[in-house]
Amino acid sequence: MRYMLIHCVAGEIAERAQLDDATENELNAWVVEMTSREILLHGDRLRTASDATTVRRRDGGVLVADGPFAETKEQVAGYDVIDCADLDEAIEVAAKHPTSRLGTIEVRPFVSG
């Protein structure tokens, strides 16, 4: 089953241009392990919420706004798409990711079909 891991961290962490060396090494090790286990399908870091553009359709028109839709203390910093046998394995995979100690990871299954 495919799951998306949505990585959320505090704004000050998301705004850092680079991760510290220990976290970068931990992330690289996670990528190597999950790739070798054929679990990691795709993933990437995202630029900060201040670089976001929000698009909405209302009353027949398109509304475009700079920045995130909502002000929050945490920002979505990245994502991974994984393929696991079940939710238990997806949780194990998420728990090994550095974001699980820096912030939170939402584990969300894809709609089948």
Backbone as numpy.savetxt, mean C-alpha at the origin, in Angstrom:
# Nx Ny Nz CAx CAy CAz Cx Cy Cz
-6.11 -17.00 -3.92 -6.95 -15.83 -3.92 -6.06 -14.59 -3.92
-6.46 -13.59 -4.69 -5.68 -12.36 -4.76 -6.16 -11.37 -3.70
-5.18 -10.68 -3.11 -5.43 -9.66 -2.10 -4.62 -8.43 -2.44
-5.14 -7.27 -2.06 -4.35 -6.05 -2.13 -3.95 -5.68 -0.71
-2.67 -5.40 -0.54 -2.17 -4.88 0.72 -2.07 -3.37 0.54
-2.84 -2.63 1.32 -2.84 -1.17 1.24 -2.04 -0.66 2.43
-0.90 -0.04 2.15 0.03 0.40 3.19 -0.28 1.83 3.61
-0.56 2.01 4.89 -0.87 3.34 5.43 0.13 3.68 6.53
0.70 4.87 6.42 1.68 5.33 7.41 1.38 6.78 7.77
1.94 7.22 8.89 1.78 8.61 9.32 2.33 9.53 8.23
1.74 10.71 8.13 2.13 11.66 7.10 3.61 11.96 7.08
4.23 12.11 8.25 5.67 12.43 8.28 6.51 11.29 7.72
6.06 10.05 7.87 6.78 8.91 7.29 6.58 8.90 5.78
5.36 9.15 5.34 5.06 9.15 3.91 5.82 10.24 3.16
6.10 11.35 3.84 6.74 12.48 3.18 8.26 12.33 3.06
8.83 11.35 3.74 10.27 11.12 3.60 10.58 10.67 2.19
11.63 11.21 1.63 12.01 10.83 0.26 12.52 9.40 0.21
13.19 8.96 1.27 13.76 7.61 1.28 13.53 6.96 2.63
13.54 5.64 2.62 13.47 4.88 3.86 14.86 4.80 4.47
14.92 4.60 5.78 16.23 4.39 6.39 16.79 3.05 5.90
18.10 2.88 6.03 18.76 1.69 5.47 18.20 0.39 6.01
17.92 0.33 7.32 17.40 -0.90 7.92 16.04 -1.25 7.33
15.17 -0.25 7.17 13.84 -0.51 6.61 13.93 -0.87 5.14
14.81 -0.19 4.42 15.02 -0.52 3.00 15.49 -1.96 2.84
16.42 -2.38 3.68 16.91 -3.77 3.64 15.80 -4.75 3.98
15.00 -4.41 5.00 13.88 -5.27 5.39 12.87 -5.39 4.25
12.59 -4.28 3.58 11.66 -4.29 2.45 12.21 -5.13 1.31
13.48 -4.95 0.98 14.08 -5.74 -0.10 14.04 -7.23 0.20
14.29 -7.60 1.46 14.24 -9.02 1.85 12.81 -9.55 1.71
11.82 -8.74 2.07 10.41 -9.14 1.93 10.08 -9.38 0.46
10.50 -8.46 -0.41 10.24 -8.60 -1.84 10.88 -9.88 -2.39
12.13 -10.13 -2.02 12.82 -11.34 -2.48 12.08 -12.59 -2.01
11.72 -12.62 -0.72 11.02 -13.80 -0.20 9.68 -14.03 -0.88
8.88 -12.98 -1.00 7.54 -13.14 -1.56 7.58 -13.42 -3.06
8.59 -12.89 -3.75 8.75 -13.21 -5.16 9.16 -14.66 -5.33
10.09 -15.13 -4.50 10.54 -16.52 -4.60 9.42 -17.50 -4.24
8.51 -17.08 -3.35 7.36 -17.92 -3.00 6.22 -17.78 -4.01
6.42 -16.96 -5.04 5.43 -16.68 -6.09 4.13 -16.12 -5.52
4.27 -15.29 -4.48 3.12 -14.64 -3.85 2.96 -13.21 -4.35
4.06 -12.47 -4.44 4.01 -11.07 -4.85 3.78 -10.98 -6.35
2.67 -10.36 -6.74 2.36 -10.17 -8.16 2.80 -8.80 -8.65
2.61 -7.79 -7.79 2.98 -6.43 -8.16 2.90 -5.56 -6.92
3.68 -4.50 -6.91 3.60 -3.55 -5.82 4.47 -2.35 -6.11
4.19 -1.25 -5.42 4.99 -0.06 -5.62 4.68 0.95 -4.52
5.60 1.89 -4.35 5.38 3.01 -3.44 4.63 4.09 -4.20
3.91 4.90 -3.44 3.17 6.02 -4.03 3.77 7.33 -3.56
3.65 8.35 -4.38 4.06 9.69 -3.95 3.09 10.17 -2.88
3.42 11.24 -2.20 2.62 11.70 -1.07 1.23 12.17 -1.51
0.32 12.23 -0.54 -1.05 12.65 -0.81 -1.11 14.07 -1.36
-0.12 14.89 -1.05 -0.12 16.26 -1.58 0.07 16.28 -3.10
0.55 15.19 -3.66 0.71 15.07 -5.12 -0.50 14.44 -5.79
-1.52 14.10 -5.00 -2.71 13.43 -5.53 -3.62 14.41 -6.26
-4.42 13.88 -7.14 -5.49 14.62 -7.79 -6.77 13.81 -7.57
-7.81 14.47 -7.11 -9.07 13.80 -6.82 -10.07 14.14 -7.93
-10.72 13.10 -8.46 -11.68 13.27 -9.55 -13.04 12.74 -9.10
-14.07 13.56 -9.31 -15.45 13.17 -8.99 -16.38 13.65 -10.09
-17.41 12.87 -10.35 -18.47 13.31 -11.27 -19.69 13.65 -10.44
-20.20 14.84 -10.62 -21.39 15.30 -9.90 -22.24 16.15 -10.84
-23.53 15.88 -10.84 -24.49 16.69 -11.61 -24.06 16.90 -13.05
-23.55 15.85 -13.68 -23.17 15.90 -15.08 -21.82 16.54 -15.35
-21.12 16.98 -14.32 -19.82 17.60 -14.52 -18.72 16.83 -13.82
-17.52 17.14 -14.18 -16.35 16.52 -13.57 -15.68 17.55 -12.67
-15.47 17.17 -11.41 -14.80 18.03 -10.44 -13.41 17.49 -10.20
-12.41 18.31 -10.39 -11.02 17.91 -10.20 -10.43 18.80 -9.12
-9.79 18.17 -8.13 -9.18 18.92 -7.03 -7.76 18.43 -6.80
-6.88 19.33 -6.48 -5.52 18.95 -6.11 -5.53 18.42 -4.69
-4.72 17.42 -4.45 -4.58 16.88 -3.10 -5.55 15.74 -2.83
-5.46 15.21 -1.63 -6.29 14.05 -1.27 -7.75 14.45 -1.05
-8.61 13.44 -1.10 -10.05 13.67 -0.89 -10.34 14.09 0.54
-9.65 13.48 1.51 -9.92 13.76 2.93 -8.61 14.03 3.66
-8.68 14.88 4.65 -7.53 15.13 5.51 -7.47 14.02 6.56
-6.37 13.30 6.60 -6.20 12.23 7.58 -4.79 12.28 8.12
-4.59 11.66 9.26 -3.26 11.61 9.84 -2.39 10.60 9.11
-3.01 9.54 8.57 -2.26 8.54 7.83 -2.51 8.71 6.34
-1.51 8.31 5.56 -1.62 8.38 4.11 -1.36 7.00 3.53
-1.98 6.75 2.38 -1.66 5.53 1.65 -0.29 5.76 1.02
0.67 4.92 1.38 2.05 5.10 0.94 2.44 4.12 -0.16
1.66 3.07 -0.33 1.98 2.08 -1.35 1.00 0.93 -1.31
1.26 -0.04 -2.17 0.37 -1.19 -2.25 1.16 -2.39 -2.76
0.61 -3.55 -2.52 1.11 -4.78 -3.11 -0.09 -5.63 -3.48
0.00 -6.32 -4.60 -1.01 -7.30 -4.98 -0.36 -8.66 -4.78
-1.02 -9.49 -3.97 -0.46 -10.80 -3.64 -1.47 -11.88 -3.99
-0.96 -13.09 -4.15 -1.81 -14.25 -4.43 -1.50 -15.29 -3.37
-2.47 -15.56 -2.50 -2.28 -16.46 -1.36 -3.35 -17.54 -1.36
-3.07 -18.60 -0.65 -4.02 -19.70 -0.55 -5.29 -19.27 0.18
-5.12 -18.41 1.20 -6.26 -17.99 2.01 -5.90 -16.75 2.81
-6.86 -16.26 3.58 -6.65 -15.05 4.37 -5.53 -15.24 5.40
-5.43 -16.41 5.98 -4.37 -16.66 6.97 -2.99 -16.44 6.36
-2.78 -16.93 5.15 -1.49 -16.73 4.50 -1.29 -15.26 4.15
-2.35 -14.57 3.72 -2.25 -13.15 3.40 -1.87 -12.34 4.64
-2.41 -12.69 5.77 -2.06 -12.02 7.03 -0.61 -12.28 7.38
-0.15 -13.50 7.20 1.26 -13.84 7.48 2.19 -13.03 6.58
1.83 -12.89 5.32 2.63 -12.11 4.37 2.64 -10.64 4.78
1.48 -10.09 5.12 1.39 -8.69 5.52 2.19 -8.42 6.80
2.14 -9.35 7.73 2.84 -9.17 9.01 4.35 -9.12 8.85
4.87 -9.69 7.77 6.31 -9.67 7.51 6.76 -8.37 6.84
5.84 -7.60 6.31 6.19 -6.38 5.58 6.57 -5.27 6.58
7.58 -4.44 6.27 7.99 -3.37 7.19 6.86 -2.39 7.55
5.91 -2.19 6.67 4.82 -1.27 6.99 4.04 -1.73 8.22
4.03 -3.03 8.49 3.26 -3.51 9.65 3.84 -2.99 10.96
5.11 -2.55 10.96 5.67 -1.94 12.17 5.73 -0.41 12.06
5.66 0.13 10.85 5.69 1.59 10.65 4.30 2.21 10.67
3.29 1.43 10.35 1.93 1.94 10.24 0.96 0.78 10.27
0.07 0.74 9.29 -0.90 -0.34 9.19 -0.98 -0.84 7.76
-1.42 -2.08 7.62 -1.66 -2.65 6.30 -3.09 -3.18 6.27
-3.86 -2.66 5.34 -5.20 -3.20 5.12 -5.08 -4.33 4.11
-5.60 -5.50 4.47 -5.57 -6.67 3.60 -6.98 -6.81 3.03
-7.09 -6.60 1.72 -8.42 -6.59 1.12 -8.49 -7.55 -0.06
-9.42 -8.52 -0.04 -9.54 -9.44 -1.17 -10.16 -8.75 -2.39
-9.77 -9.24 -3.56 -10.38 -8.77 -4.79 -11.73 -9.46 -4.98
-12.63 -8.81 -5.69 -13.89 -9.44 -6.05 -13.58 -10.53 -7.06
-14.12 -11.70 -6.87 -13.86 -12.82 -7.79 -14.56 -12.57 -9.12
-13.90 -13.04 -10.18 -14.52 -12.99 -11.48 -14.12 -11.88 -12.36
